[in-house]
Amino acid sequence: MIGKIVIGKSFGGCVRYVVNKKDAEILHGDGIRMDKPILIVRDFDLQRKMNPELSKAVAHISLSWSEVDRDKLSNENMLAMAMEYLKLMGIRNTQLLVVRHNDNHHPHLHIIYNRVDNDGKTISDQFQFKKNVSACKEITVKHRLFIAKDRDKVNRKALKGSDKIRYLLFDQIKSAKKSSKDWESFGNKLANAGIEMVFKYKKGSNEIQGISFKSGEYIFKGSEIDRSLSYGKLNAFFQDISVHKDSTKINLLEREFSESSLGKGTFSESSKLTEVLEILFAPTFSPIQAEPEPRKKKKRGTGYDEEQSQGRGR
């Protein structure tokens, strides 16, 4: 099960979209008259006047399930899970409207609730993203609903807004990662696709702690797109490639030394490995030349150097 939350200002537009949709079924209403859409809107607006300082009183939630679970999703079961979801989200004591839509291949419903509760108090929207993820996961596990193990199976055509961009980034970043050998080539491929890497550094140092990906006005942490795209996972991935490449070089050089030594005498395995490592890890800079020996001092006042003073003539 997946939930998406939108906060807005107009009950009229939201109610008309949800109720007037083709094949829409009203499953539940609380604190509102459901005879006509205009009456639903009036009742929502009447209660919002109890808290006029709250400009965005409209909360719209869409809950979606996998097509795999269609046989489990009667109207009664979907409504029960919707009410369970609201309880986990801490949404209570307010006006509600729950409507099921049948215009898509995957089962889904819409919840409209008033952020001005029955006592005129504001229902907070803080931490709703985390609460939403937690509630959906708990209900999915509890009711043994389908869990996609691979993001590749998600229906891209049904996505909208930021969700659509996030999955588009996932596809592009995954492709760039697969064909990259290091951070530099990875960054170049992303740049060609219009994606910017934004690194987060530890305060007061050059130590990288995290990575985000930016596309136009959207920016997501790597771990928000997918756990495999966190900085730690990506860095480990490119380090593994580097280690494998160095190991391949060593094996290749060992084989070349082994083949070249045939008919020319044999070397011990340790000496061959030493030569291989010396070549592989040889410094690229020129070695420092030894300084010339200092000129020997002459004895003070004689005009002869030390060798002459020992009895040797010119």
Sequence and secondary structure as in RCSB ss.txt:
>XXXX:A:sequence
MIGKIVIGKSFGGCVRYVVNKKDAEILHGDGIRMDKPILIVRDFDLQRKMNPELSKAVAHISLSWSEVDRDKLSN
ENMLAMAMEYLKLMGIRNTQLLVVRHNDNHHPHLHIIYNRVDNDGKTISDQFQFKKNVSACKEITVKHRLFIAKD
RDKVNRKALKGSDKIRYLLFDQIKSAKKSSKDWESFGNKLANAGIEMVFKYKKGSNEIQGISFKSGEYIFKGSEI
DRSLSYGKLNAFFQDISVHKDSTKINLLEREFSESSLGKGTFSESSKLTEVLEILFAPTFSPIQAEPEPRKKKKR
GTGYDEEQSQGRGR
>XXXX:A:secstr
 EEEEEEES HHHHHHHHHSSTT EEEEEESS  SSHHHHHHHHHHHHTTSTT S  EEEEEEE  GGGGGG  H
HHHHHHHHHHHHHHT  SS EEEEEE SSSS EEEEEEESB TTS B   TTHHHHHHHHHHHHHHHTT    S 
GGGS GGG  HHHHHHHHHHHHHHHHHHT SSHHHHHHHHHHTT EEEEEE TTSS EEEEEEEETTEEEEHHHH
 GGGSHHHHHHHHHHHHHHHHHHHHHHHHHHHHHHTTTS    HHHHHHHHHHHHT  SS            B T
TTS BHHHHTT   
